[in-house]
Amino acid sequence: MKKIILENLLIKKILDNSVRIVKQQYMPTTKSRPSQKKIAIIHPESATITK
């Protein structure tokens, strides 16, 4: 029984790690989106200044 519990814990840890890796891969895209929005907000301002 203990072996099964340990194996389940290992599987849980591996799954948690893989989820973290996936989150780390997707987080930069979600983090870069607000910055892209900021750039989009800044650009119209610079466009109005150039006009």
C-alpha positions as a LaTeX table, in Angstrom:
\begin{tabular}{lrrr}
\hline
Residue & $x$ (\AA) & $y$ (\AA) & $z$ (\AA) \\
\hline
Met1 & 0.00 & 0.00 & 0.00 \\
Lys2 & 2.79 & 2.42 & 0.88 \\
Lys3 & 4.46 & 1.78 & $-2.46$ \\
Ile4 & 1.27 & 2.65 & $-4.32$ \\
Ile5 & 0.89 & 5.86 & $-2.29$ \\
Leu6 & 4.51 & 6.79 & $-2.99$ \\
Glu7 & 4.05 & 6.11 & $-6.71$ \\
Asn8 & 0.89 & 8.23 & $-6.72$ \\
Leu9 & 2.77 & 11.04 & $-4.98$ \\
Leu10 & 5.55 & 10.80 & $-7.56$ \\
Ile11 & 3.03 & 10.90 & $-10.39$ \\
Lys12 & 1.36 & 13.91 & $-8.73$ \\
Lys13 & 4.71 & 15.67 & $-8.44$ \\
Ile14 & 5.56 & 14.96 & $-12.07$ \\
Leu15 & 2.13 & 16.18 & $-13.17$ \\
Asp16 & 2.49 & 19.32 & $-11.05$ \\
Asn17 & 5.90 & 19.99 & $-12.58$ \\
Ser18 & 4.59 & 19.48 & $-16.10$ \\
Val19 & 1.68 & 21.82 & $-15.36$ \\
Arg20 & 4.16 & 24.40 & $-14.06$ \\
Ile21 & 6.27 & 24.05 & $-17.20$ \\
Val22 & 3.17 & 24.52 & $-19.37$ \\
Lys23 & 2.15 & 27.55 & $-17.29$ \\
Gln24 & 5.65 & 29.00 & $-17.67$ \\
Gln25 & 5.43 & 28.48 & $-21.42$ \\
Tyr26 & 2.03 & 30.17 & $-21.63$ \\
Met27 & 2.58 & 32.88 & $-19.01$ \\
Pro28 & 5.05 & 34.92 & $-21.13$ \\
Thr29 & 2.43 & 35.16 & $-23.89$ \\
Thr30 & $-0.20$ & 36.39 & $-21.43$ \\
Lys31 & 2.35 & 38.76 & $-19.90$ \\
Ser32 & 3.42 & 40.13 & $-23.28$ \\
Arg33 & $-0.18$ & 40.80 & $-24.31$ \\
Pro34 & $-0.69$ & 43.63 & $-21.79$ \\
Ser35 & 2.62 & 45.17 & $-22.90$ \\
Gln36 & 1.47 & 44.91 & $-26.51$ \\
Lys37 & $-1.74$ & 46.67 & $-25.48$ \\
Lys38 & 0.35 & 49.36 & $-23.78$ \\
Ile39 & 2.40 & 49.76 & $-26.95$ \\
Ala40 & $-0.86$ & 49.98 & $-28.92$ \\
Ile41 & $-2.04$ & 52.72 & $-26.53$ \\
Ile42 & 1.28 & 54.58 & $-26.80$ \\
His43 & 1.35 & 54.38 & $-30.61$ \\
Pro44 & $-1.85$ & 56.41 & $-31.21$ \\
Glu45 & $-0.43$ & 59.10 & $-28.90$ \\
Ser46 & 2.80 & 59.26 & $-30.88$ \\
Ala47 & 0.74 & 59.23 & $-34.08$ \\
Thr48 & $-1.25$ & 62.24 & $-32.86$ \\
Ile49 & 2.01 & 63.98 & $-31.91$ \\
Thr50 & 3.48 & 63.33 & $-35.37$ \\
Lys51 & 0.24 & 64.63 & $-36.94$ \\
\hline
\end{tabular}
